[in-house]
Amino acid sequence: MITIKSPREIDVMAAAGTIVADTLQLVAQHTRPGVSTAELDDVAETFIRGHPGARPSFKGLYGFPKSLCTSINHEVVHGIPARDRVLREGDILSVDCGVQLEGLHADSALTVPVGHVAEDVQRLLQVTQEALDAGLAQATVGNHVGDIGHAVQRIAEAARFSVVRELVGHGIGTSFHEEPQVPNYGKPKRGVRLTRGMTIAIEPMINMGRPEIRTLDDKWTVVTRDGSLSAHFEHTVVVDEPGPRILTLATAGVKT
């Protein structure tokens, strides 16, 4: 069921979203060669719980054991932080984070380079960010879910990258995953019609190679089937006019 959020609920989600975005900025500042993904998870959980009433959305969600999803290189999403997952020069790291505050959730993700990365890898990150921006621009009253997916797909495929199809964005609010599903591909004016007050997470997952994916034996980590690199960016937004309100924006000047 799709729920329309009240102004108070949107304000709470925006407060949670600021914590999410500040957490991601802080984690990005700590991301460097030699750092383990478990260390980044510790930084994130400490920061989130430092805000009264806030807690990590992911920890315990469907049994997930950590506060962040940290996915390296060909890992698309849901990588589990670990002490032995140590970042190396030239890696890329997708960091996905959720925060619950007063019973409401916000969700965001970004992919960051670890040290210096090759030019084609930097282009993957740039195009995935551009695809997110294109999708966000379509999250306005009267448009459809298909308009979002079409915008994402057009940017990604024009750059000769591929869109992951088995994983999608989603509604979000009192539950972390709500209706509607928000695919990163589609046709304009198809799918659920967007109305004011809907809150959705838009999250392009773009592969350098083919779109097929598989899940590792840990039952969580999703990787590209061909081993190609993958990037992931995400924002939680509320549908509005003349355009969406992004709820996961960072406070200026978050420092380590």
Secondary structure, DSSP 8 states (H G I E B T S, - for coil): ------HHHHHHHHHHHHHHHHHHHHHHHH--TT-BHHHHHHHHHHHHHTSTT-EESSTTGGG--SSEEEEETTEEE-----TT-B--TT-EEEEEEEEEETTEEEEEEEEEESS---HHHHHHHHHHHHHHHHHHHT-BTT-BHHHHHHHHHHHHHHTT-EE--S--EEE-SSSSSEEEEE-S---TT-SSB--TT-EEEE--EEESS-S-EEE-TTSS-EEETT---EEE-BEEEE-BSSS-EES----TT---
